[in-house]
């Protein structure tokens, strides 16, 4: 009996599942405490012009995500984790303090950028988490070491902030993080990289627990910059390690995919959304870094969807795109696959434009209906005044 229990306890899949469950439980247990403290200390986000919310909301959900991820990850010994995982956790701690300070005090974008670069450089330079091969895309294979360092740091910064940009409605960033973490974690487990699989499962579990409160009407909380920085950093690290570890499979005839293309597709929602809003803002001669309601999730909300419905559309888009590209890249070279991905982005741009134009037309009709209703009300009020004046004038005539 003891041997069976020991065998189950030491099974890596069992440990990964337990890590995800523990992370969810810790997250669910911690968030009510964080909400209570946030309300007592007034650590709340005020609804802004671009906000879809009308009440002040606590923003320190990332504290629970950070704590539950690390607690559940350290449940087991990870002999294969390597130096880069230790460095990644160190970088997470740096980003955690940056996020907490920004959620409470609000830092300048420049200061946040410097700290993000430092945290990313820590794992890139010392942990050797690098984009070292492009798998023949545009004829480029191995990337020179000195070029790969700034390139990888740039990818970290871009994706960290892309996750932050999609954190505009309830459940979107949390759900995308959970799905992408689960997909990367599954591959890491199937290929024997337990430490990475456990870390990905822990993050996914913590986000699952967070979503229960992110959608709550009475106990709502946002992940804030604390959460988006940590989730963005971990997803970027998973994506780059996924590409690195797949270099060995590049010429395998049984390989199902091209790692760089699939890594992009798994993160398709934050990547496509960020590219699109930057292009639209530049086309409109605006700074690409000035916020607006041009994100697809805002467009979906403006079309009449709830936060849950809009998030689910983009969750499904992530899963369907990933499955589709598993088959598309099977018989296509990487450059062709990238062109196909570019075509999909074009369709994404077109559909977003159509939906936004329809929303604008719908808004015009609503405004016209409101104006007509207001005009009719004014006419009725004027008629009522005239009728009242006639009633008052009639007795005077009878007296004469």
Order of alpha helices (4+ residues) and beta strands (2+ residues): alpha-alpha-beta-beta-alpha-alpha-alpha-beta-beta-alpha-alpha-alpha-alpha-alpha-alpha-alpha-alpha-alpha
